[in-house]
Amino acid sequence: MKGIILAGGAGSRLYPLTLVASKQLQPVYDKPMVYYPLTTLIEGGIREICLISTPQDLPRFQQLLGDGAAWGLRIEYREQARPEGIAQAFLIAASFIGPDAVTLILGDNVFYGGESFQKTFGEFNTGATIFGYHVKDPERYGVVEFDASGQAISIQEKPKEPKSNYAVPGLYLFDNHVVEITRNLKPSARGELEITDVNVEYMRRGLLRVRRLGRGFAWLDAGTSSSLHEASAYVQTIEKRQGIKIGCPEEAAFRRNFLSLAQLESLAEKMPRCEYREYLVNEVIAEAKRLAN
């Protein structure tokens, strides 16, 4: 399975911060926002990743992430000249996807908690898998409706009268038919290729699975100034209380065996003296050495 990080868009909801840098390059506590979706893909076992962004922002992402080799990954880059819907990503990255299944994650989404969430990547075979997350303001999102048996029966994009409180987070797993489905989509009234229309087509074919995320799981959409602050506060609280880092690609790559201990040590040695380096050296590397003895 390959992965796409969609990090484009106009960033209007974060103005004037986005006059300085792309939304997905803004800090969420102690790391660039894009580190969080990148880490989610790594934790899911995905090593081939395509990052899509605007022509003006792509050089900044390339400077930050490079070709991914430092983390045992292969990262490619594609331009999104104009934001024309989330599903447009599958057309932009069609040559990257090739014959494979693909995971799309939005660059401003932060996920944390629950091993079953990561197992979904390994268990995926065909069709489409999306998630349902209970929120108090479902009218802001795509909303999935379930029948009495827990089967998804409808999905609506930002409905005025939501049929449930389950929003669809910005992480989607699709088989290779997603490219063909997207090519056959008609733009919505706002002129975009809607990801909800892709999900509805998989539902029509009887190939959509919706996994409800439990109360121990956290999904944060950091796309507005207030939600960016809330996401930073949440990450800070968890990291200080538990002594672990959220959204650390080096650690995720090491735990996924994309990096050896020697390679992780080499990465840490190249970093300036800071809390991030201290965490890798004093927690991740030190723990690995203790377990090896």
N, C-alpha and C positions, 0 to 999 in steps of 0.2 A: 504494500500500500504506500502511496505517495501522499505528501501533505502540501497544502496551500495555506499561506498566511495572507489574508487580504488586509493590506495596510494602506489603502488609498483613501479616497473621499476628500471632500473639501475642508473638513475639520471646522465647519462653521459653528458647531455647538461649543467649541472650546476657544473661540475667538476672545481675546487677542493672543492667547498663548501660541496658537498655530501660525502666527506671523513669524515666530522665531524658529519653530521646528514642527514637523509633522506630529499629529496627535499621538501616534504610536511610538514616538521618540520621547514623549514627555515622561517624567519620572513617576513611577508608582512606588512610593516610599524610597527605596534605595537602589532601584534598578530601572532601566528604560522599560516602558510598557511592553514593547515587543518581546522582551525576555520571557514574559509569562506565557503567551501562546506558543512560543518556540519551545519552552520547557514542557508544556502539555503534549506537544507532538513527540518530543524525545521520549517522555515517559510512556507514551503509547507505542514505542518501538519504531517510529518512523525516522528514516535516515536521509531520504531524498525529499527536499523541500523547495517549493517555489514561493518567493515573496513577491507580491504584486503591490505596486504603489505608483504614485504620480511621477512623471518624468523629473520634476525638480527635487523630489525627495529620495528617489532611488539611490543617488550617489551617497547620501548620508547613511542609508541602511547598509550599503555595500562597505562603507568605511567601518561601520559598527560590527557587522557580522562576517564580512569577508565571504569566502567560498564555503565556510562551514567546516573545513578540514580540521581546524583546531579542536572541534568537538566530535570528530569522527563522522561528520555529516557531509552532504553535498547540497549546497544552497545555490539555486538559480534565481534570476530576477527577471520580471516582466513589467512593462509599463501599462498603466491604465490611464490613457490620455484623458478620458472623461468618465466620471462615476455614473455608470448606467445600470446599477443594480448589483447585488451580491452575486447572482448567478452568472453575471458576465465573466467572473473569474474563470469559469470552466472553459469558456471560449478563448480567453487570453492565454490560458495555460494548456490548451488542448495538446500541443506537441510535447509538452512536458509530461502530461498524464499518460500519453501513449495508450497501451492496452490495459493499464492497471486500474485498480480501485483507487479512490482518492478521499482524503479527509480535508475539509475546508474549515478553517478556524478564523474568526474575525480578530483582527489585531488589537482591538480594545476590550477583549473579554479575558477575565481572570477566573480560573477554575482552581479549586483546592478541596482536597479531601476525598476519601473513598477509593479503595483499590478496585472495586467493581467497575468504576468508571474507566480505568485504564484497561481492564480486561476486555472491554467492549471492542477495542481495536484488534486484539488478537483473535477474538471470536467471530469477527465479521467475515462473511462469505459472499453474500450477494444481496441485491436490493438496496435499501437505504435504511440507515439507523439515525434517528435524531433523539433529542432528549426533551423531557418536560420538567420544568422547575417551578415550584409554587411561589407566586409573587402576589403582592397586595394590589398592584396596579397593572393588571394584564393588558389593559387597553393600549399600553405603550409598545407591545410586542406582537409577534405572531403567537396565536393562542391555539392550543390543541384541545379538542373535546374528546372525552372518553365515554364509552357506554358502560352499563352496569358491570360488565365482565372485565373492564379495564382496557378494552380495545379502542384504539384511536379511530374516531369516525369523522372528524372534520378538523381542518386547520384554517384559520382566518388571520389575515394580516391587519393588525391594529384595529380590531373591531370596536365600534362604539358601545356595543352591548356584548361583552365577552361571555362565551358559553362555559368557561371554566376559569380557574386561577392559574392554570399551567401555561407558562410562557415557554417558547422554544429558544434556548440559548444559542449563541453563535458558534456552534460546533456541529458539523454534519459529516456523516460517512456515506459514501455512495459507491456503487459499482460503476463499471466503465460506461454503462448506458447513460450516465448523467450528461455526457457531452452531446450525445444525439438528442436527448430530451431538451436540453437548453437551446440547441440550434432550432428546435421546432417551437419554442416559446414565442408568444406575442408580447411586446412590451405592455406594461400596465398603463393605467391612466396617467401616471406620473412619468411615463416614458422609460421605465426601468424593467429589467429582467428580474423578476421577483423570485427569491429563493423559496418562498411559500408555494409558488406555482410548480416548482420542481418537486417539492414534497407532496403536493396534492396529486401530481401525475403518478408518482410512485405509489401513493395510496390507492389511486384508481386501478392500478395494475395489481394491487394486493401484495405489494412488495415493501411496504413501509413498516418499520418497527419503531415504536416510541418507548424509550426507557425513562421511567420517572426517577428523578434524583431525590434521594432521601434527605431528611432534616440535617444529617451530619455533613452535608455537602454544601459548599459555598460557590455561588456564581456571582461575579461582580462585573457589571458593564461600566467601564471607566470612560464613557464617551462624552460626559458633561463635566463642567467644573466641579459641581457638588459631588457627583459620583466618583470623580477622580480623587477628590479629597477623602471620600469615604473608603475607597479601595486602599489608599495609602495608609489610612488609620487602621484598617483591618489587618493589612500585611504587617504593619509595625507591631500590633498587639500580639499576633500569632508568633512572630519571630522572637519577640522579647520573652514571651511566656514559655515557649517550647524550646527555644534555643536552636531552631532550625531555620533554614531560609526557604521561602516560596519563590518559584520562578528563577532557579539557579541552573542554567543549562550545563555548566561544568559538572555539577554534582549529578544531575539527571543522566548525562552521557556516561559518567563513570559507573553509576548504578545499573545502567543498561548494558554495560560492557562494551560501549562504543569507544571508551578510553581505558587504557591500562592505568594502574596506579602510578607508574613512572611518568606517563604522559600527563596525568593530572598534576603531579608534582611539578613538572616542567612548566605547565600553564600557570600555576600559582607563583612560581619563582619569577615569572616575567611581569607580574602585576606589581603596581606600586604598593607601598605599605598602607593598608586601609582595612576597614572592618570586613570587607568582602574577602580579601585575601586571608585575613586571620581566621575567618570561618572555614574556608577550604583547608587551611593548614592545621588548625587546632581542633577542628571537629571532624570533617570528612576524612582527611588523609590520616590523622592520628587514630581515628577509630578503625580505619581499614588496616593500619599496621598492627594495632592491638589484636584484632581478630585473626590476623595472619600468623601471629606468634603462638 
